[in-house]
Amino acid sequence: MDNARPGDTRPKRRLLVAAAGLVGVVVVAVGAFYLLADTWLSDSVKEEKECCWEAGATPAWMSEQIGLRVPENAADRRAGYKAGERYDTGLLSFTLPTREAKAYLAPLTPKGARMIPNMEPEPANYRPAAGFTHLGLPEPETLVDGILTGGFCPDNVDSPDAEHLAYCVKVFSHEYAPGTTRIYLRSTIEPGLTPPR
C-alpha cells in the first residue's frame, strides 16, 4: 500500500535524485573510459612514431636505396630509415645554396608540373608516422614561408641525378634562410632492407 499522501512530492523528488545520481555515475564512467582510451591511443601513436627506426641509415646509404644522387656540395646531410609492416620509409635531407637547389630540382619536376607552395599547412604539432622530427628537423608539411612541395616517380623524370631512381619520392624545398635551401625527400620503399651497422 502506498503511504504517500495526495500532493506529497517526496517520492518524485527521491526518484529524480536517484535518476540524477545514476546519470552522474554514467557520465563519470564514460569520461573515465574516454580519458583512458585517449591516453592509450596517445601512447600507442607515440610508440608507433618512435618505433622501428633502423640504426645505420646514413645519407649515402639512403641516397643509394632511393636511387637519387645527392650533389657533392650538399651540406647538413641527414637520413633515416623506418621499417613498417607493409612498407618501409626512407628519409633524406640536405642543404644547398638556393640557386643550386633550384637547378637540382628542375629536372626532377615532371614535365608539365611544378612545385607548389604549402597553402594548407598542417598544425605545428603534426607528426607523420615517418617524420623528419626524427632527424631533428621541422616537419615540412607544417611550414609556410619559403616552402614548395612536389613529387616524382621513376617513370616521369629525366634527370641524371635520378638515373637509378627506384621509388616515388615526395619532395619539399624550403628556403629557410636567404640563399640557403633545405631539400626534404621522403620515399616509400619495399620492406626488408638492412642499413649498414
Secondary structure, DSSP 8 states (H G I E B T S, - for coil): -----TT--HHHHHHHHHHHHHHHHHHHHHHHHHHHHHHHHHHHHHHHHHTTB-TT--HHHHHHHHT----TT-EEEEEEEE--SS-EEEEEEEEEEHHHHHHHHGGGS-TT---EE-SS---TT---TT-GGGGT---GGG--TTEEEEEE-GGG---GGGTT--S-EEEEEEEEETTEEEEEEEEEE-S------
